Amino acid sequence: MNPYKMLGISEKIIELARVCEKELQNRFKLVEEVCTYNSMKVLSAFQKNGLNESHFGATSGYGYNDMGREVIEKIFATIFKAEDALVRCQMVSGSHALSTCFFALLRPSDLLLSISGLPYDTLHEVIGIKENSSSLKSFGILYDQIDLIENDFDYERIAAYLKEHKVKVIEIQRSKGYSTRKSLSIEQVEKVIHFIKEIDKEVIVMVDNCYCEFVGDKEPSEVGADIVVGSLIKNLGGGIAPNGAYIVGRKDLIELCGERLTLPGEGREVGPTLGINKSILQGLFFAPSVVASSLKTAIFTSLILEKLGYSVEPTYNEERVDIVENIIFRSREDLIKYCQGIQAGSPIDSAFAPIPGDMPGYEDEIIMASGSFTQGSSIELSCDGPLRKPFIAYQQGGLTYEYGKLGVLKAIENLVKDSLW
């Protein structure tokens, strides 16, 4: 009997999955070693900062004297080896946290420079790349960018630019977003930060770390980044935190971000936690294991789709920088079929089929499959992409490897069911 029949997955696809898993055992062991290291890092931070049950309590209203909130921020700072941290449910997404940083650190006539090319779509209106009367541009803040060359930083142009201009903030986006470039490794980030600081030690280096936390054994704040930003409905929330984001880094910069998030004079002293502390802490506790499951799901996806003849990035045996797997379908129909299959293999809303549509912050039609417990959660198995050539699916997540694998097999079944394969 084929136990996968209850999910409508054929024996032929199951046999291919078995072959792939045998080939991947050594890759999976490497992921598990990193998971163990990051688990030790988290447990040590909990213990060092004296976490106890009283820190699970809730505050409302202004949120004065929230001991749990303060301990959470100390724990995040410890894990990231940073001076301070801002971890709040009032930040609704990673993009919101990035926007908070930009407006906190930049003033009229200041210059923001991206050295990883065009930022993620949701930041275009924040910066003013796309017109918006509330953008940085509307406040007289200048923006420029330097594209990557051959998936690395353009050191020559960066050096020339810094010698000719006074840059206030340099932004680095590690994950690829909806681009075709590779994501940036911690080694690449470390090298370019040291290079920048030798030219201008005063420039603030800010790293968008979304999708990258706990993939390796170091975070950007450990290699010289002044400020690091990410979301709690991605890696560090472990699929448990219902919302929120974090900012870690230099204490003076974190204070500025706190005053931008709330208001000058009160800053980080306000912000009720509304009973979320336990979820944030429990999600962080599970995060190393959940990230490992997401990585295994991505590695499995990479190999099995490659065997089916599709181009993938990264390949199964490449170094992983984030939890995102690109599948290049080169066909609008195949991209839609695959995303609809991911939805059909999800625990929530599996009976619904996603269709392309307009979304705030994006210029192209987007198809998004995410049958998740938390709306928009990217650490739960999800798959999305803009309906533009070369029709790339960006898959991420998997709370457990087993659920991630089942979702991928369901997507493959939907993709190939009408073919002769």
Stockholm file with secondary structure:
# STOCKHOLM 1.0

chainA/1-421         MNPYKMLGISEKIIELARVCEKELQNRFKLVEEVCTYNSMKVLSAFQKNGLNESHFGATSGYGYNDMGREVIEKIFATIFKAEDALVRCQMVSGSHALSTCFFALLRPSDLLLSISGLPYDTLHEVIGIKENSSSLKSFGILYDQIDLIENDFDYERIAAYLKEHKVKVIEIQRSKGYSTRKSLSIEQVEKVIHFIKEIDKEVIVMVDNCYCEFVGDKEPSEVGADIVVGSLIKNLGGGIAPNGAYIVGRKDLIELCGERLTLPGEGREVGPTLGINKSILQGLFFAPSVVASSLKTAIFTSLILEKLGYSVEPTYNEERVDIVENIIFRSREDLIKYCQGIQAGSPIDSAFAPIPGDMPGYEDEIIMASGSFTQGSSIELSCDGPLRKPFIAYQQGGLTYEYGKLGVLKAIENLVKDSLW
#=GR chainA/1-421 SS CCGGGGGTCCHHHHHHHHHHHHHTHHHHHHHHHHHHHHHHHHHHHHHHTTCCGGGGCCCCTTCTTCHHHHHHHHHHHHHHTCSEEEEETTSCSHHHHHHHHHHHHCCTTCEEEESSSSCCGGGHHHHTSSCCTTSTGGGTCEEEECCCBTTBCCHHHHHHHHHHSCCSEEEEECSCTTSSSCCCCHHHHHHHHHHHHHHCTTSEEEEECTTTTTTSSCCGGGGTCSEEEEETTTGGGTTTCCSCEEEEECHHHHHHHHHHHSCTTTGGGCCCCTTCHHHHHHHHHHHHHHHHHHHHHHHHHHHHHHHTTCEEESCTTSCCSSSCEEEECCCHHHHHHHHHHHHHTSSSSTTCCCCCBCCTTCSSCEEEECCCSSTTCSSSSEEEEESSTTCEEEEECCSSHHHHHHHHHHHHHHHHTTSCC
#=GC SS_cons         CCGGGGGTCCHHHHHHHHHHHHHTHHHHHHHHHHHHHHHHHHHHHHHHTTCCGGGGCCCCTTCTTCHHHHHHHHHHHHHHTCSEEEEETTSCSHHHHHHHHHHHHCCTTCEEEESSSSCCGGGHHHHTSSCCTTSTGGGTCEEEECCCBTTBCCHHHHHHHHHHSCCSEEEEECSCTTSSSCCCCHHHHHHHHHHHHHHCTTSEEEEECTTTTTTSSCCGGGGTCSEEEEETTTGGGTTTCCSCEEEEECHHHHHHHHHHHSCTTTGGGCCCCTTCHHHHHHHHHHHHHHHHHHHHHHHHHHHHHHHTTCEEESCTTSCCSSSCEEEECCCHHHHHHHHHHHHHTSSSSTTCCCCCBCCTTCSSCEEEECCCSSTTCSSSSEEEEESSTTCEEEEECCSSHHHHHHHHHHHHHHHHTTSCC
//
